[in-house]
Amino acid sequence: MKNFNQFCDVYLKFLNLILAARQSAPFPALDFPEERLLDQLAVWWCQGKKITVLKAMQMSPDVSSTTVHRRLKTLRLKGMLSLELDEDDNRVKYIVPTDLSRQYMVELGRAVIQAGDFYRATNQSAETEQA
């Protein structure tokens, strides 16, 4: 693959931007399972869908429901999600994003855009050098 190094540079730039965003204030430190769970929840939230605690506990076949439930608790304590009762059935709880988790997703989205900008800038430089 002739563009391997170029894509590696962009990928490394993306990883560094994501790491910087995740480590910046005011975000709490998240471990890998928490990041993964938050990513999975973001898919639902960004599509405007509600997700129940029970559904979230069943999302990852490779992770036990107990572990997911424990991670939901820690994410709630860290301010990255909250729970909302169903209007008709108080046994059903929905997982909803907080302002902090929305801000977190915005920062990660910005990192994607910056990595794309980096790619375009390096791609234009390469085209200019070839001309």
Secondary structure, 3 states (H helix, E strand, C coil): CCCHHHHHHHHHHHHHHHHHHHHCCCCCCCCHHHHHHHHHHHHHHHCCCCEEHHHHHCCCCCCCHHHHHHHHHHHHHCCCEEEEECCCCCCCEEEEECHHHHHHHHHHHHHHHHHHHHHHHHHHHHHHHHC
